[in-house]
Amino acid sequence: MDNLLVLKAVILGIVEGLSEFLPISSTGHLIIAGDLLGFTGERAKTFEIFIQLGAVLGVVWFYRRKLLGIVAGLNQPSMQRFALNILIAFMPAAVAGLLFHKTIKEHLFNPVSVAAALIIGGIVILLIERVPRQPHVTSLEDLRPMDAFKVGIAQMLALFPGVSRSGATIMGGLLTGLSRTTATEFSFFLAMPTMFAATLYELYKSRELLQAEDSLIFAVGFVSAFLTALLVVKLFLAYVGRHDFTVFAYYRIVFGALVLVYFL
């Protein structure tokens, strides 16, 4: 096995785990990292499916006790309401993704579009942070179906590469009236069905590209993404309890500009 290829798998797995759940766009980071490492093409796209799966399973593992509690308590109104809220928030992006997936892949997955989305998204975050707010939803249990639907509509924006799924849902949550911690946690829970659905769909479409000799590389990337995402989720929740998202906005703007310079 090529040791250099293994190292590339580790790096890309870490990049995915770091960027997937922060409001900075994993797509933009993987485009740059993959190009710098010379890991591109159909094989790389299939590899990205596995590291995305690793990242979302990191969140599942972090919330495993709460998820088990939800499943065990589905006969309780509060747990039924929470599960319904996740379903409501999941549906808009799921339907739009099925309808426009091919068009988005063909026309928007390019460095210039991603860079523009990074920069514009950073500016939007700065503007949202300047809007005075008084959260009326301070826990996941207080979330109403209409709140969940609004966050789901915001998640649709993440179909545009570079917007960032977590960025769209967290900012949408803040505008809807969720506290920072509640918006972040709901974004994590919403990521589970959304990313699972997207990953399985992409895996099905790429099934003919799967090869036995890639198993080790995919496994290395998967584990790297899983462990990194697990750590990032824990640290990010601690961060949002005390800080706003301004630093991520400036990072997006600078990184987006670098992407433009790099590719143009």
CORNOR-V663400 format. One record per residue. RES is the residue in three letters. PHI is phi in whole degrees, 0 to 359 (* if undefined). OMEGA is omega in whole degrees, -180 to 180 (* if undefined). Layout:
# CORNOR-V663400
RES	PHI	OMEGA
RES	PHI	OMEGA
This chain:
# CORNOR-V663400
MET	*	180
ASP	290	-179
ASN	297	179
LEU	295	178
LEU	293	177
VAL	298	179
LEU	298	178
LYS	298	179
ALA	297	179
VAL	297	-178
ILE	299	-179
LEU	293	176
GLY	296	178
ILE	294	179
VAL	300	179
GLU	297	-179
GLY	297	180
LEU	287	-169
SER	262	-173
GLU	294	-173
PHE	252	171
LEU	264	-177
PRO	281	-174
ILE	230	176
SER	77	176
SER	290	-179
THR	301	180
GLY	299	-178
HIS	290	179
LEU	289	177
ILE	298	-180
ILE	293	-177
ALA	297	180
GLY	298	-180
ASP	291	179
LEU	297	-178
LEU	273	-178
GLY	70	-179
PHE	247	-176
THR	227	179
GLY	95	-176
GLU	296	179
ARG	297	180
ALA	294	180
LYS	297	177
THR	292	177
PHE	300	-179
GLU	297	177
ILE	297	-178
PHE	289	180
ILE	286	174
GLN	295	177
LEU	298	177
GLY	299	-179
ALA	295	-178
VAL	292	177
LEU	290	174
GLY	297	177
VAL	291	178
VAL	301	-180
TRP	294	180
PHE	298	-178
TYR	259	-172
ARG	301	-179
ARG	292	180
LYS	292	179
LEU	296	178
LEU	296	178
GLY	295	179
ILE	294	-180
VAL	297	-179
ALA	292	-176
GLY	253	-178
LEU	295	175
ASN	276	179
GLN	262	-178
PRO	304	-178
SER	295	180
MET	288	176
GLN	296	-180
ARG	293	180
PHE	295	179
ALA	298	179
LEU	295	179
ASN	298	178
ILE	296	180
LEU	297	180
ILE	298	-179
ALA	290	-178
PHE	286	-169
MET	296	-177
PRO	304	-180
ALA	291	180
ALA	295	-180
VAL	292	-180
ALA	296	179
GLY	296	178
LEU	295	-177
LEU	283	-171
PHE	241	-176
HIS	305	-177
LYS	296	-180
THR	297	180
ILE	298	-180
LYS	299	-175
GLU	285	-169
HIS	246	-173
LEU	247	-179
PHE	276	176
ASN	215	-174
PRO	302	-177
VAL	293	178
SER	297	180
VAL	296	180
ALA	298	179
ALA	298	179
ALA	294	178
LEU	298	-177
ILE	292	180
ILE	298	178
GLY	299	178
GLY	297	179
ILE	296	179
VAL	298	178
ILE	299	178
LEU	299	180
LEU	293	180
ILE	297	-179
GLU	293	-180
ARG	269	180
VAL	277	178
PRO	297	-178
ARG	221	172
GLN	232	-175
PRO	302	176
HIS	252	176
VAL	238	-175
THR	248	175
SER	207	-179
LEU	297	-179
GLU	290	-179
ASP	274	-175
LEU	294	179
ARG	258	180
PRO	305	180
MET	293	175
ASP	298	-180
ALA	297	-180
PHE	296	179
LYS	297	177
VAL	295	177
GLY	297	177
ILE	296	178
ALA	297	-179
GLN	296	178
MET	301	180
LEU	298	-178
ALA	288	174
LEU	294	174
PHE	282	-177
PRO	303	179
GLY	100	180
VAL	291	-177
SER	89	180
ARG	298	-179
SER	294	178
GLY	298	-179
ALA	295	-177
THR	288	179
ILE	292	178
MET	296	176
GLY	299	178
GLY	295	179
LEU	297	179
LEU	293	-180
THR	282	179
GLY	114	177
LEU	277	173
SER	291	-178
ARG	302	-178
THR	294	-180
THR	294	179
ALA	298	-179
THR	291	180
GLU	295	179
PHE	295	176
SER	299	179
PHE	294	-180
PHE	294	179
LEU	292	179
ALA	296	-174
MET	299	179
PRO	292	-178
THR	296	-177
MET	287	176
PHE	298	-179
ALA	297	-179
ALA	295	-179
THR	293	-179
LEU	294	178
TYR	295	179
GLU	293	179
LEU	295	178
TYR	297	-179
LYS	291	-177
SER	258	-173
ARG	301	-178
GLU	286	-180
LEU	270	-179
LEU	289	-179
GLN	227	-177
ALA	300	-177
GLU	290	178
ASP	270	-173
SER	303	-178
LEU	294	-180
ILE	298	179
PHE	296	-180
ALA	294	179
VAL	297	178
GLY	297	179
PHE	302	-178
VAL	295	179
SER	300	180
ALA	294	-180
PHE	301	-177
LEU	293	-180
THR	293	179
ALA	298	179
LEU	301	180
LEU	289	-177
VAL	297	-180
VAL	301	-180
LYS	297	-178
LEU	290	-178
PHE	293	178
LEU	298	177
ALA	294	-179
TYR	293	-174
VAL	291	177
GLY	290	-176
ARG	233	-174
HIS	226	174
ASP	265	-174
PHE	255	-177
THR	301	-178
VAL	299	179
PHE	288	178
ALA	296	179
TYR	295	178
TYR	299	180
ARG	300	-178
ILE	296	180
VAL	294	-179
PHE	294	177
GLY	299	178
ALA	296	178
LEU	295	177
VAL	299	178
LEU	299	-180
VAL	297	-176
TYR	297	-174
PHE	268	-179
LEU	259	*
